[in-house]
């Protein structure tokens, strides 16, 4: 069932899907190809110090990863870093938003300087 807008035009339908399909397909390939390559390379022997040593490793790379004692220390450091960056970003952003809402001389310039790196 197709919906009709107040202007009389239909919402959705085959035309809309046909216009969106190339972009969605391209974005899907843009994500799937690197993921597939990453998975493929994770099952290969590859050593930058000895480039001639190649071949299929199977699950040995994953076994090495999961039995490496440095894995859990690295995971803890990563979670700690992500947590702190998230906290600092949220708290700092909220404080800047409250500050820029206040009336002060040069508020417009300060807002432009704050937002300009993102443009």
Secondary structure, 3 states (H helix, E strand, C coil): CCEECCCCCEECCHHHHHHHHHHHHHHHHHHHHHHHHHHHHHCEECCCCCCCCCEECCCHHHHHHHHCCHHHHHHHHHHHHHHHHHHHHHHHHHHHHHHHHCCCCCHHHHHHHHHHCCC
